[in-house]
Amino acid sequence: MFKENNVIESEKPPSSLVVLEAVLLMMISKSMVDPEDVADALEDAADALAFDALAAEASHVYRTAKSIRAAARRESKLNRLATATP
């Protein structure tokens, strides 16, 4: 169990969030969508979930957005290094 801000979250998020996350990651990997746009949209969705008193789901969606944004930064840095190296 994960506890954050008085919210107890089960270890497994709802299956619909897992499916959405998998689809978004596949779309990012195929360069169909921009990771920053996906992260922004997920943060907006997390805000809406929190407003609807779905704090555990909001926390999961927010962490997914944060992970996508961090992965995009790492990939961008690696791409810059790869193109700069002869």
N, C-alpha and C positions, 0 to 999 in steps of 0.2 A: 504494500500500500504506500502511496505517495501522499504526503501532507504538505499543502502550501496555502497560506492565508486562510487557515481553518477549513480547507476543503480537502476531503479525503477522496482520492482518485483510485479506482481499481487499476491493477497493472495492465489490463487490456482495455483499450479504447473501444467504443462502439464499432462494429464491423463496417458501417457505412463510412466512418472516418478513415478506416484503414484502406478501404477500396478507393476512396477519393485521393488519399495520399499516394497510393500506388499509381493511379492514373496520372496524377500531376507529375510525379517523378519520371514516369515513362515519357510524357510529353516534353519535359525539360531535357531529358537525355537525347531525344530525337530533334532537339532545337525547334520544336513546334511553338513553344512559348518562352518568354523571357523569365528567368528565375526571380528577378526583382518584382515583376508584375504579379507573379504567383504569390510571392511572400506578402506583398501589399494587400492583395485580395484576401489571403488567409488571415492577416491581421484584422482586416475589416470584419471578416466572418467571426473571428474570435471575440471582437468587441460586441457584435450582435448577440452571440451566444451568452456572453457574460451579462448583457442587459436583460436577457430572457431567463436569468437565474440558472444557467447551465454552466456553472463555473468549472467543473471537471472537464467537460468537453472543450470549453474555451481555452483552458490551460493546455490541453493536448494540441489544439489547433495552433495556438500561439507558439508552442515549442517547435512544431513542424515548420512554421514560417521562419523561425529563428535558425533552424537547421538548414533550411533551403538557402537562406541568405548567406550563411557562413560557408556552405559548400560552394556557392557561386563565387564568393570572394576567393576561396582557395583555388578553384579552377581557373579563374581569371588570372590570378598571380602565376600559376603554373604555365598558362598559355603565353603570358608575357615573357616569362623566363625561357620558354622553349623557342620563341621566335627571336629572342635577343641572342641566344647562343648559336654560334656558327657551326 
